[in-house]
Protein backbone atom coordinates (compact mmCIF):
# COMPACT_ATOMS: atom_id res chain seq x y z
CA UNK A 1 0.00 0.00 0.00
CA UNK A 2 1.37 3.39 -0.96
CA UNK A 3 2.01 5.59 2.09
CA UNK A 4 0.45 9.05 2.20
CA UNK A 5 3.89 10.37 3.18
CA UNK A 6 6.81 10.53 0.78
CA UNK A 7 9.43 7.86 1.39
CA UNK A 8 12.21 10.28 2.38
CA UNK A 9 9.97 12.36 4.64
CA UNK A 10 8.60 9.28 6.34
CA UNK A 11 12.12 7.93 6.95
CA UNK A 12 13.24 11.24 8.42
CA UNK A 13 10.24 11.38 10.74
CA UNK A 14 10.75 7.78 11.84
CA UNK A 15 14.41 8.44 12.66
CA UNK A 16 13.73 11.67 14.55
CA UNK A 17 10.78 10.44 16.62
CA UNK A 18 11.12 8.19 19.67
CA UNK A 19 9.69 4.71 19.25
CA UNK A 20 6.31 3.91 20.75
CA UNK A 21 6.65 2.04 24.03
CA UNK A 22 5.20 -1.44 23.72
CA UNK A 23 2.95 -2.63 26.55
CA UNK A 24 4.71 -5.60 28.18
CA UNK A 25 1.51 -7.41 29.05
CA UNK A 26 -0.46 -7.79 32.25
CA UNK A 27 1.54 -9.23 35.14
CA UNK A 28 0.96 -12.64 36.63
CA UNK A 29 -0.79 -13.15 39.92
CA UNK A 30 -3.42 -11.00 41.54
CA UNK A 31 -3.82 -7.58 39.98
CA UNK A 32 -6.22 -4.74 40.72
CA UNK A 33 -9.12 -4.70 38.28
CA UNK A 34 -11.94 -2.30 37.38
CA UNK A 35 -14.86 -4.33 35.97
CA UNK A 36 -16.76 -2.74 33.09
CA UNK A 37 -20.40 -3.56 32.30
CA UNK A 38 -21.02 -5.30 28.98
CA UNK A 39 -23.09 -2.27 27.92
CA UNK A 40 -19.84 -0.32 27.59
CA UNK A 41 -18.72 -2.63 24.78
CA UNK A 42 -22.12 -3.30 23.23
CA UNK A 43 -23.80 0.13 23.40
CA UNK A 44 -21.21 2.84 24.08
CA UNK A 45 -18.00 1.95 22.23
CA UNK A 46 -19.69 1.39 18.84
CA UNK A 47 -21.13 4.93 18.90
CA UNK A 48 -18.30 7.01 20.35
CA UNK A 49 -16.36 8.85 17.65
CA UNK A 50 -14.21 11.13 19.80
CA UNK A 51 -11.06 9.67 21.38
CA UNK A 52 -11.12 12.43 24.01
CA UNK A 53 -14.71 11.56 24.99
CA UNK A 54 -13.82 7.88 25.31
CA UNK A 55 -10.72 8.59 27.39
CA UNK A 56 -12.56 10.95 29.73
CA UNK A 57 -15.44 8.51 30.23
CA UNK A 58 -13.13 5.58 30.99
CA UNK A 59 -10.95 7.70 33.27
CA UNK A 60 -13.93 9.01 35.24
CA UNK A 61 -15.34 5.48 35.44
CA UNK A 62 -12.01 4.20 36.81
CA UNK A 63 -11.72 7.00 39.36
CA UNK A 64 -15.31 6.60 40.52
CA UNK A 65 -15.04 2.80 40.72
CA UNK A 66 -12.02 3.13 43.02
CA UNK A 67 -13.47 5.92 45.16
CA UNK A 68 -14.64 5.35 48.71
CA UNK A 69 -17.87 6.33 50.40
CA UNK A 70 -21.19 7.48 48.98
CA UNK A 71 -22.03 9.08 46.69
CA UNK A 72 -19.16 8.38 44.31
CA UNK A 73 -18.22 11.14 41.90
CA UNK A 74 -15.33 13.26 40.68
CA UNK A 75 -15.21 17.02 40.39
CA UNK A 76 -14.04 19.04 37.43
CA UNK A 77 -11.30 20.50 39.63
CA UNK A 78 -10.01 17.02 40.37
CA UNK A 79 -9.93 16.19 36.67
CA UNK A 80 -8.04 19.38 35.86
CA UNK A 81 -5.48 18.39 38.53
CA UNK A 82 -5.19 14.80 37.27
CA UNK A 83 -1.78 14.31 35.65
CA UNK A 84 -2.65 10.91 34.17
CA UNK A 85 -5.76 12.29 32.46
CA UNK A 86 -3.79 15.32 31.24
CA UNK A 87 -1.28 13.02 29.54
CA UNK A 88 -4.05 11.04 27.92
CA UNK A 89 -5.77 14.15 26.58
CA UNK A 90 -2.48 15.45 25.14
CA UNK A 91 -2.23 12.25 23.10
CA UNK A 92 -5.91 12.41 22.10
CA UNK A 93 -5.61 16.05 21.07
CA UNK A 94 -2.60 15.25 18.90
CA UNK A 95 -4.80 13.14 16.65
CA UNK A 96 -4.03 9.59 15.64
CA UNK A 97 -0.30 9.44 14.85
CA UNK A 98 1.18 6.78 12.63
CA UNK A 99 2.68 4.02 14.84
CA UNK A 100 6.34 4.70 15.42
CA UNK A 101 6.09 8.25 14.07
CA UNK A 102 5.75 11.19 16.42
CA UNK A 103 4.89 8.97 19.39
CA UNK A 104 7.08 9.80 22.37
CA UNK A 105 7.56 7.01 24.87
CA UNK A 106 5.33 7.79 27.87
CA UNK A 107 6.39 7.72 31.46
CA UNK A 108 5.18 4.73 33.46
CA UNK A 109 1.67 5.68 34.62
CA UNK A 110 1.04 6.56 38.23
CA UNK A 111 -1.88 4.34 39.18
CA UNK A 112 -2.52 6.01 42.50
CA UNK A 113 -6.28 5.79 42.98
CA UNK A 114 -6.48 7.79 46.18
CA UNK A 115 -8.91 10.75 46.15
CA UNK A 116 -7.47 13.56 44.08
CA UNK A 117 -6.53 16.70 45.94
CA UNK A 118 -6.34 20.28 44.76
CA UNK A 119 -3.10 21.87 43.69
CA UNK A 120 -1.35 23.09 40.60
CA UNK A 121 -3.42 22.14 37.55
CA UNK A 122 -1.79 19.52 35.35
CA UNK A 123 -4.01 20.38 32.41
CA UNK A 124 -2.48 22.88 30.00
CA UNK A 125 -4.75 25.83 29.12
CA UNK A 126 -5.07 24.65 25.53
CA UNK A 127 -6.43 21.29 26.74
CA UNK A 128 -9.14 22.76 29.00
CA UNK A 129 -11.61 23.05 26.09
CA UNK A 130 -10.80 19.43 25.17
CA UNK A 131 -11.72 18.26 28.68
CA UNK A 132 -14.87 20.39 28.84
CA UNK A 133 -15.97 19.26 25.39
CA UNK A 134 -15.43 15.62 26.27
CA UNK A 135 -17.35 15.96 29.54
CA UNK A 136 -20.20 17.69 27.72
CA UNK A 137 -20.27 14.89 25.13
CA UNK A 138 -20.40 12.24 27.88
CA UNK A 139 -23.32 14.01 29.58
CA UNK A 140 -25.18 14.42 26.28
CA UNK A 141 -24.63 10.74 25.47
CA UNK A 142 -25.84 9.81 28.95
CA UNK A 143 -22.73 7.94 30.11
CA UNK A 144 -22.03 10.55 32.80
CA UNK A 145 -24.35 12.65 34.94
CA UNK A 146 -23.58 16.25 35.88
CA UNK A 147 -24.56 18.22 38.95
CA UNK A 148 -23.54 21.81 39.59
CA UNK A 149 -23.23 22.81 43.25
CA UNK A 150 -21.98 25.76 45.26
CA UNK A 151 -19.27 24.79 47.74
CA UNK A 152 -17.50 26.90 50.33
CA UNK A 153 -14.65 27.26 47.81
CA UNK A 154 -17.00 28.38 45.03
CA UNK A 155 -19.06 26.78 42.25
CA UNK A 156 -18.12 23.20 41.37
CA UNK A 157 -19.17 20.61 38.81
CA UNK A 158 -19.69 17.04 39.98
CA UNK A 159 -19.64 14.12 37.53
CA UNK A 160 -21.18 10.72 38.26
CA UNK A 161 -21.17 7.50 36.25
CA UNK A 162 -24.76 7.13 35.03
CA UNK A 163 -26.39 4.48 37.21
CA UNK A 164 -29.67 4.24 39.07
CA UNK A 165 -27.78 4.84 42.33
CA UNK A 166 -26.23 8.01 40.89
CA UNK A 167 -29.62 9.32 39.75
CA UNK A 168 -31.02 8.73 43.22
CA UNK A 169 -28.01 10.39 44.88
CA UNK A 170 -28.33 13.50 42.70
CA UNK A 171 -32.00 13.83 43.59
CA UNK A 172 -31.12 13.47 47.28
CA UNK A 173 -28.51 16.21 46.98
CA UNK A 174 -31.02 18.48 45.25
CA UNK A 175 -33.57 17.89 48.01
CA UNK A 176 -30.97 18.56 50.69
CA UNK A 177 -31.09 14.99 51.99
CA UNK A 178 -27.50 14.14 51.08
CA UNK A 179 -24.48 16.23 52.03
CA UNK A 180 -21.56 16.57 49.63
CA UNK A 181 -20.35 19.78 51.26
CA UNK A 182 -22.70 21.93 49.21
CA UNK A 183 -23.93 25.30 50.37
CA UNK A 184 -26.57 25.37 47.64
CA UNK A 185 -27.66 23.50 44.54
CA UNK A 186 -28.71 25.78 41.70
CA UNK A 187 -31.98 24.94 40.00
CA UNK A 188 -31.42 22.96 36.80
CA UNK A 189 -31.69 25.11 33.69
CA UNK A 190 -35.06 25.21 32.00
CA UNK A 191 -34.88 22.64 29.22
CA UNK A 192 -38.47 22.60 28.02
CA UNK A 193 -41.20 25.06 27.04
CA UNK A 194 -43.54 26.04 29.84
CA UNK A 195 -46.53 24.45 28.10
CA UNK A 196 -44.83 21.06 28.14
CA UNK A 197 -43.37 21.38 31.63
CA UNK A 198 -45.57 18.67 33.13
CA UNK A 199 -44.25 16.04 30.72
CA UNK A 200 -40.63 16.85 31.47
CA UNK A 201 -41.27 16.98 35.20
CA UNK A 202 -43.17 13.69 35.08
CA UNK A 203 -40.33 12.04 33.17
CA UNK A 204 -37.63 13.26 35.57
CA UNK A 205 -39.63 12.34 38.67
CA UNK A 206 -40.50 8.84 37.45
CA UNK A 207 -37.96 7.69 34.85
CA UNK A 208 -34.65 9.50 35.29
CA UNK A 209 -32.64 12.64 34.70
CA UNK A 210 -33.26 14.68 31.59
CA UNK A 211 -30.33 14.70 29.21
CA UNK A 212 -30.30 16.87 26.08
CA UNK A 213 -30.89 13.74 23.97
CA UNK A 214 -33.95 12.78 26.02
CA UNK A 215 -35.28 16.35 25.88
CA UNK A 216 -34.99 16.32 22.09
CA UNK A 217 -36.73 12.92 21.90
CA UNK A 218 -39.63 14.16 24.05
CA UNK A 219 -39.99 17.27 21.93
CA UNK A 220 -40.17 15.09 18.82
CA UNK A 221 -42.80 12.91 20.50
CA UNK A 222 -44.87 16.03 21.28
CA UNK A 223 -45.14 16.66 17.54
CA UNK A 224 -46.58 13.17 16.98
CA UNK A 225 -48.72 12.39 20.03
CA UNK A 226 -51.05 14.25 22.43
CA UNK A 227 -49.41 15.39 25.65
CA UNK A 228 -51.87 13.29 27.66
CA UNK A 229 -50.69 10.16 25.80
CA UNK A 230 -47.06 10.86 26.64
CA UNK A 231 -47.81 11.42 30.32
CA UNK A 232 -49.92 8.26 30.47
CA UNK A 233 -47.25 6.22 28.65
CA UNK A 234 -44.70 7.35 31.25
CA UNK A 235 -47.11 6.15 33.93
CA UNK A 236 -47.42 2.77 32.21
CA UNK A 237 -43.63 2.43 32.04
CA UNK A 238 -43.46 3.05 35.79
CA UNK A 239 -46.30 0.62 36.50
CA UNK A 240 -44.49 -2.21 34.71
CA UNK A 241 -41.06 -1.14 36.04
CA UNK A 242 -39.68 -0.48 32.55
CA UNK A 243 -38.21 2.93 33.28
CA UNK A 244 -36.71 4.04 30.01
CA UNK A 245 -37.68 6.45 27.27
CA UNK A 246 -37.38 3.67 24.66
CA UNK A 247 -40.14 1.74 26.44
CA UNK A 248 -42.32 4.87 26.56
CA UNK A 249 -41.76 5.33 22.83
CA UNK A 250 -42.79 1.73 22.12
CA UNK A 251 -46.05 2.26 24.02
CA UNK A 252 -46.79 5.42 22.04
CA UNK A 253 -46.01 3.74 18.72
CA UNK A 254 -48.27 0.79 19.60
CA UNK A 255 -51.12 3.09 20.61
CA UNK A 256 -50.77 4.97 17.33
CA UNK A 257 -51.03 1.72 15.33
CA UNK A 258 -53.45 -0.38 17.40
CA UNK A 259 -55.48 2.33 19.04
CA UNK A 260 -55.07 3.55 22.58
CA UNK A 261 -56.46 1.45 25.37
CA UNK A 262 -55.58 0.66 28.94
CA UNK A 263 -52.24 -1.17 28.93
CA UNK A 264 -53.45 -3.77 31.43
CA UNK A 265 -56.49 -4.49 29.24
CA UNK A 266 -54.27 -4.78 26.17
CA UNK A 267 -52.08 -7.31 27.97
CA UNK A 268 -55.13 -9.34 29.04
CA UNK A 269 -56.43 -9.38 25.47
CA UNK A 270 -53.02 -10.45 24.17
CA UNK A 271 -52.80 -13.22 26.76
CA UNK A 272 -56.30 -14.48 25.89
CA UNK A 273 -55.52 -14.49 22.18
CA UNK A 274 -52.26 -16.44 22.64
CA UNK A 275 -52.65 -20.23 22.39
CA UNK A 276 -51.68 -21.93 25.61
CA UNK A 277 -50.85 -25.53 26.54
CA UNK A 278 -53.48 -27.86 25.17
CA UNK A 279 -54.93 -25.09 23.02
CA UNK A 280 -54.62 -24.57 19.31
CA UNK A 281 -55.87 -21.44 17.66
CA UNK A 282 -57.60 -20.38 20.89
CA UNK A 283 -59.98 -23.38 21.02
CA UNK A 284 -60.00 -26.55 23.11
CA UNK A 285 -59.41 -29.86 21.50
C-alpha positions in Angstrom: 0.0 0.0 0.0 1.4 3.4 -1.0 2.0 5.6 2.1 0.4 9.0 2.2 3.9 10.4 3.2 6.8 10.5 0.8 9.4 7.9 1.4 12.2 10.3 2.4 10.0 12.4 4.6 8.6 9.3 6.3 12.1 7.9 6.9 13.2 11.2 8.4 10.2 11.4 10.7 10.7 7.8 11.8 14.4 8.4 12.7 13.7 11.7 14.5 10.8 10.4 16.6 11.1 8.2 19.7 9.7 4.7 19.3 6.3 3.9 20.8 6.6 2.0 24.0 5.2 -1.4 23.7 3.0 -2.6 26.5 4.7 -5.6 28.2 1.5 -7.4 29.0 -0.5 -7.8 32.3 1.5 -9.2 35.1 1.0 -12.6 36.6 -0.8 -13.1 39.9 -3.4 -11.0 41.5 -3.8 -7.6 40.0 -6.2 -4.7 40.7 -9.1 -4.7 38.3 -11.9 -2.3 37.4 -14.9 -4.3 36.0 -16.8 -2.7 33.1 -20.4 -3.6 32.3 -21.0 -5.3 29.0 -23.1 -2.3 27.9 -19.8 -0.3 27.6 -18.7 -2.6 24.8 -22.1 -3.3 23.2 -23.8 0.1 23.4 -21.2 2.8 24.1 -18.0 2.0 22.2 -19.7 1.4 18.8 -21.1 4.9 18.9 -18.3 7.0 20.3 -16.4 8.9 17.6 -14.2 11.1 19.8 -11.1 9.7 21.4 -11.1 12.4 24.0 -14.7 11.6 25.0 -13.8 7.9 25.3 -10.7 8.6 27.4 -12.6 11.0 29.7 -15.4 8.5 30.2 -13.1 5.6 31.0 -11.0 7.7 33.3 -13.9 9.0 35.2 -15.3 5.5 35.4 -12.0 4.2 36.8 -11.7 7.0 39.4 -15.3 6.6 40.5 -15.0 2.8 40.7 -12.0 3.1 43.0 -13.5 5.9 45.2 -14.6 5.4 48.7 -17.9 6.3 50.4 -21.2 7.5 49.0 -22.0 9.1 46.7 -19.2 8.4 44.3 -18.2 11.1 41.9 -15.3 13.3 40.7 -15.2 17.0 40.4 -14.0 19.0 37.4 -11.3 20.5 39.6 -10.0 17.0 40.4 -9.9 16.2 36.7 -8.0 19.4 35.9 -5.5 18.4 38.5 -5.2 14.8 37.3 -1.8 14.3 35.7 -2.7 10.9 34.2 -5.8 12.3 32.5 -3.8 15.3 31.2 -1.3 13.0 29.5 -4.1 11.0 27.9 -5.8 14.1 26.6 -2.5 15.4 25.1 -2.2 12.2 23.1 -5.9 12.4 22.1 -5.6 16.1 21.1 -2.6 15.2 18.9 -4.8 13.1 16.7 -4.0 9.6 15.6 -0.3 9.4 14.8 1.2 6.8 12.6 2.7 4.0 14.8 6.3 4.7 15.4 6.1 8.3 14.1 5.7 11.2 16.4 4.9 9.0 19.4 7.1 9.8 22.4 7.6 7.0 24.9 5.3 7.8 27.9 6.4 7.7 31.5 5.2 4.7 33.5 1.7 5.7 34.6 1.0 6.6 38.2 -1.9 4.3 39.2 -2.5 6.0 42.5 -6.3 5.8 43.0 -6.5 7.8 46.2 -8.9 10.7 46.2 -7.5 13.6 44.1 -6.5 16.7 45.9 -6.3 20.3 44.8 -3.1 21.9 43.7 -1.4 23.1 40.6 -3.4 22.1 37.5 -1.8 19.5 35.3 -4.0 20.4 32.4 -2.5 22.9 30.0 -4.7 25.8 29.1 -5.1 24.6 25.5 -6.4 21.3 26.7 -9.1 22.8 29.0 -11.6 23.0 26.1 -10.8 19.4 25.2 -11.7 18.3 28.7 -14.9 20.4 28.8 -16.0 19.3 25.4 -15.4 15.6 26.3 -17.3 16.0 29.5 -20.2 17.7 27.7 -20.3 14.9 25.1 -20.4 12.2 27.9 -23.3 14.0 29.6 -25.2 14.4 26.3 -24.6 10.7 25.5 -25.8 9.8 28.9 -22.7 7.9 30.1 -22.0 10.6 32.8 -24.4 12.6 34.9 -23.6 16.3 35.9 -24.6 18.2 38.9 -23.5 21.8 39.6 -23.2 22.8 43.3 -22.0 25.8 45.3 -19.3 24.8 47.7 -17.5 26.9 50.3 -14.7 27.3 47.8 -17.0 28.4 45.0 -19.1 26.8 42.2 -18.1 23.2 41.4 -19.2 20.6 38.8 -19.7 17.0 40.0 -19.6 14.1 37.5 -21.2 10.7 38.3 -21.2 7.5 36.2 -24.8 7.1 35.0 -26.4 4.5 37.2 -29.7 4.2 39.1 -27.8 4.8 42.3 -26.2 8.0 40.9 -29.6 9.3 39.7 -31.0 8.7 43.2 -28.0 10.4 44.9 -28.3 13.5 42.7 -32.0 13.8 43.6 -31.1 13.5 47.3 -28.5 16.2 47.0 -31.0 18.5 45.3 -33.6 17.9 48.0 -31.0 18.6 50.7 -31.1 15.0 52.0 -27.5 14.1 51.1 -24.5 16.2 52.0 -21.6 16.6 49.6 -20.4 19.8 51.3 -22.7 21.9 49.2 -23.9 25.3 50.4 -26.6 25.4 47.6 -27.7 23.5 44.5 -28.7 25.8 41.7 -32.0 24.9 40.0 -31.4 23.0 36.8 -31.7 25.1 33.7 -35.1 25.2 32.0 -34.9 22.6 29.2 -38.5 22.6 28.0 -41.2 25.1 27.0 -43.5 26.0 29.8 -46.5 24.4 28.1 -44.8 21.1 28.1 -43.4 21.4 31.6 -45.6 18.7 33.1 -44.3 16.0 30.7 -40.6 16.9 31.5 -41.3 17.0 35.2 -43.2 13.7 35.1 -40.3 12.0 33.2 -37.6 13.3 35.6 -39.6 12.3 38.7 -40.5 8.8 37.5 -38.0 7.7 34.8 -34.7 9.5 35.3 -32.6 12.6 34.7 -33.3 14.7 31.6 -30.3 14.7 29.2 -30.3 16.9 26.1 -30.9 13.7 24.0 -34.0 12.8 26.0 -35.3 16.3 25.9 -35.0 16.3 22.1 -36.7 12.9 21.9 -39.6 14.2 24.1 -40.0 17.3 21.9 -40.2 15.1 18.8 -42.8 12.9 20.5 -44.9 16.0 21.3 -45.1 16.7 17.5 -46.6 13.2 17.0 -48.7 12.4 20.0 -51.1 14.2 22.4 -49.4 15.4 25.7 -51.9 13.3 27.7 -50.7 10.2 25.8 -47.1 10.9 26.6 -47.8 11.4 30.3 -49.9 8.3 30.5 -47.2 6.2 28.6 -44.7 7.4 31.2 -47.1 6.2 33.9 -47.4 2.8 32.2 -43.6 2.4 32.0 -43.5 3.0 35.8 -46.3 0.6 36.5 -44.5 -2.2 34.7 -41.1 -1.1 36.0 -39.7 -0.5 32.6 -38.2 2.9 33.3 -36.7 4.0 30.0 -37.7 6.5 27.3 -37.4 3.7 24.7 -40.1 1.7 26.4 -42.3 4.9 26.6 -41.8 5.3 22.8 -42.8 1.7 22.1 -46.0 2.3 24.0 -46.8 5.4 22.0 -46.0 3.7 18.7 -48.3 0.8 19.6 -51.1 3.1 20.6 -50.8 5.0 17.3 -51.0 1.7 15.3 -53.4 -0.4 17.4 -55.5 2.3 19.0 -55.1 3.5 22.6 -56.5 1.4 25.4 -55.6 0.7 28.9 -52.2 -1.2 28.9 -53.5 -3.8 31.4 -56.5 -4.5 29.2 -54.3 -4.8 26.2 -52.1 -7.3 28.0 -55.1 -9.3 29.0 -56.4 -9.4 25.5 -53.0 -10.4 24.2 -52.8 -13.2 26.8 -56.3 -14.5 25.9 -55.5 -14.5 22.2 -52.3 -16.4 22.6 -52.7 -20.2 22.4 -51.7 -21.9 25.6 -50.8 -25.5 26.5 -53.5 -27.9 25.2 -54.9 -25.1 23.0 -54.6 -24.6 19.3 -55.9 -21.4 17.7 -57.6 -20.4 20.9 -60.0 -23.4 21.0 -60.0 -26.6 23.1 -59.4 -29.9 21.5 
